[in-house]
Amino acid sequence: MRGFALGLVAACLAGAAGAASDVRDVDAVPAIRERGREAYAAFLAAPAPRAFAVGERGPASWRSGEATKSLAISGALYGCNKLARDVCRI
């Protein structure tokens, strides 16, 4: 499942046309709860660069509008790790 989440977010970050149908499916994101699904829907509507991080027990966080993809990724990971108090992944 982790590999799927990584691929899902990587495709979203890259704007891959072939994976667009999977990336836009909020229900396809593993391990997130209802609030996480709402956050993912908002993430999809946000401007790039953007990143979405998910914790193993369901917490999630996202960041967009940063100057670089790296800043978006680090911001999403920081927010998720703070909520989860555990390891989060992009």
TORKOL-4160 file (C-alpha; in steps of 0.2 Angstrom, whole numbers, padded with zeros to 4 digits, m for minus):
90
<pt num="1" X="0000" Y="0000" Z="0000"/>
<pt num="2" X="0014" Y="0012" Z="0004"/>
<pt num="3" X="0021" Y="0010" Z="m0014"/>
<pt num="4" X="0004" Y="0014" Z="m0021"/>
<pt num="5" X="0003" Y="0030" Z="m0010"/>
<pt num="6" X="0020" Y="0035" Z="m0016"/>
<pt num="7" X="0016" Y="0033" Z="m0034"/>
<pt num="8" X="m0001" Y="0042" Z="m0032"/>
<pt num="9" X="0007" Y="0057" Z="m0025"/>
<pt num="10" X="0022" Y="0057" Z="m0036"/>
<pt num="11" X="0010" Y="0056" Z="m0051"/>
<pt num="12" X="0001" Y="0071" Z="m0044"/>
<pt num="13" X="0017" Y="0081" Z="m0041"/>
<pt num="14" X="0023" Y="0077" Z="m0059"/>
<pt num="15" X="0006" Y="0080" Z="m0067"/>
<pt num="16" X="0006" Y="0064" Z="m0076"/>
<pt num="17" X="m0008" Y="0063" Z="m0088"/>
<pt num="18" X="m0009" Y="0044" Z="m0088"/>
<pt num="19" X="m0011" Y="0043" Z="m0069"/>
<pt num="20" X="m0024" Y="0057" Z="m0068"/>
<pt num="21" X="m0039" Y="0046" Z="m0066"/>
<pt num="22" X="m0030" Y="0037" Z="m0051"/>
<pt num="23" X="m0023" Y="0053" Z="m0043"/>
<pt num="24" X="m0040" Y="0061" Z="m0043"/>
<pt num="25" X="m0049" Y="0047" Z="m0034"/>
<pt num="26" X="m0050" Y="0052" Z="m0016"/>
<pt num="27" X="m0055" Y="0035" Z="m0011"/>
<pt num="28" X="m0040" Y="0027" Z="m0018"/>
<pt num="29" X="m0028" Y="0035" Z="m0005"/>
<pt num="30" X="m0024" Y="0021" Z="0008"/>
<pt num="31" X="m0025" Y="0023" Z="0027"/>
<pt num="32" X="m0033" Y="0040" Z="0028"/>
<pt num="33" X="m0049" Y="0044" Z="0038"/>
<pt num="34" X="m0064" Y="0055" Z="0033"/>
<pt num="35" X="m0054" Y="0071" Z="0037"/>
<pt num="36" X="m0040" Y="0065" Z="0027"/>
<pt num="37" X="m0051" Y="0062" Z="0012"/>
<pt num="38" X="m0057" Y="0080" Z="0014"/>
<pt num="39" X="m0039" Y="0086" Z="0015"/>
<pt num="40" X="m0035" Y="0076" Z="m0001"/>
<pt num="41" X="m0049" Y="0084" Z="m0010"/>
<pt num="42" X="m0043" Y="0101" Z="m0006"/>
<pt num="43" X="m0025" Y="0096" Z="m0010"/>
<pt num="44" X="m0031" Y="0091" Z="m0028"/>
<pt num="45" X="m0038" Y="0108" Z="m0030"/>
<pt num="46" X="m0022" Y="0117" Z="m0024"/>
<pt num="47" X="m0009" Y="0125" Z="m0035"/>
<pt num="48" X="0007" Y="0116" Z="m0039"/>
<pt num="49" X="0020" Y="0113" Z="m0032"/>
<pt num="50" X="0011" Y="0102" Z="m0020"/>
<pt num="51" X="0013" Y="0087" Z="m0009"/>
<pt num="52" X="0002" Y="0076" Z="0002"/>
<pt num="53" X="0009" Y="0065" Z="0016"/>
<pt num="54" X="0000" Y="0051" Z="0025"/>
<pt num="55" X="0004" Y="0043" Z="0042"/>
<pt num="56" X="0002" Y="0024" Z="0045"/>
<pt num="57" X="m0012" Y="0027" Z="0057"/>
<pt num="58" X="m0022" Y="0039" Z="0046"/>
<pt num="59" X="m0016" Y="0057" Z="0050"/>
<pt num="60" X="m0012" Y="0067" Z="0034"/>
<pt num="61" X="m0006" Y="0084" Z="0029"/>
<pt num="62" X="m0002" Y="0093" Z="0013"/>
<pt num="63" X="0007" Y="0109" Z="0007"/>
<pt num="64" X="0005" Y="0119" Z="m0009"/>
<pt num="65" X="0011" Y="0135" Z="m0017"/>
<pt num="66" X="0028" Y="0133" Z="m0011"/>
<pt num="67" X="0043" Y="0139" Z="m0021"/>
<pt num="68" X="0049" Y="0122" Z="m0025"/>
<pt num="69" X="0043" Y="0104" Z="m0024"/>
<pt num="70" X="0056" Y="0100" Z="m0010"/>
<pt num="71" X="0048" Y="0114" Z="0001"/>
<pt num="72" X="0031" Y="0107" Z="m0002"/>
<pt num="73" X="0036" Y="0090" Z="0002"/>
<pt num="74" X="0046" Y="0095" Z="0018"/>
<pt num="75" X="0031" Y="0105" Z="0023"/>
<pt num="76" X="0018" Y="0091" Z="0021"/>
<pt num="77" X="0030" Y="0079" Z="0030"/>
<pt num="78" X="0032" Y="0091" Z="0045"/>
<pt num="79" X="0014" Y="0094" Z="0046"/>
<pt num="80" X="0009" Y="0075" Z="0046"/>
<pt num="81" X="0023" Y="0070" Z="0057"/>
<pt num="82" X="0017" Y="0083" Z="0070"/>
<pt num="83" X="0000" Y="0076" Z="0069"/>
<pt num="84" X="0004" Y="0058" Z="0069"/>
<pt num="85" X="0019" Y="0059" Z="0081"/>
<pt num="86" X="0025" Y="0045" Z="0070"/>
<pt num="87" X="0033" Y="0043" Z="0053"/>
<pt num="88" X="0023" Y="0049" Z="0038"/>
<pt num="89" X="0027" Y="0046" Z="0020"/>
<pt num="90" X="0024" Y="0056" Z="0004"/>
